[in-house]
Amino acid sequence: LEGKVREVAGSADPQSRTFAVRVSLPNDPRVLLGMTANVRATVGSKAELVSIPLTAMTEKDGKQIVWTVDRASDTVHPRPIKVANFTADGVAVADGLKQGDVVVAAGTQFMTENLKVKLSSDAQQSASAEDVASTSSLR
């Protein structure tokens, strides 16, 4: 069966160091409510992935999104993403982001389309570095 990740625990279990994940599955009579499963996930090459903090990812209209910052206008915009996998450091994004994109890492519940934002000085330095992954915070 193929499924879609719809929810991930905000922190790892301290003993097993694993994250609880809820997956939406298609209707199948073999799958019963409350079942657990071992899952094998296929992910892309790490070279193609962009890593973001788990706090940067949210859901809008049933899709997983991040809020990206348009540095030319200092506004935020929602962008759908495809999650490759979850790591101890956050989320590996397979599609929807590229290196150099600036994402909102905190306060995503307060974001609205075209909201004016001001990057913190740390975020501005990170955003200007060519080889730094795009995980910035806003002030």
GIURGI-V350779 format. One record per helix or strand of 3 or more residues. SS is the DSSP state (helix for helix, strand for strand). FROM is the first residue (numbers start at 1). TO is the last residue. If there is no record, write none. Layout:
# GIURGI-V350779
SS & FROM & TO
SS & FROM & TO
This chain:
# GIURGI-V350779
strand & 3 & 8
strand & 21 & 25
helix & 46 & 48
strand & 50 & 52
helix & 54 & 56
strand & 58 & 60
strand & 63 & 70
strand & 75 & 80
strand & 82 & 87
strand & 90 & 95
helix & 108 & 110
helix & 121 & 128
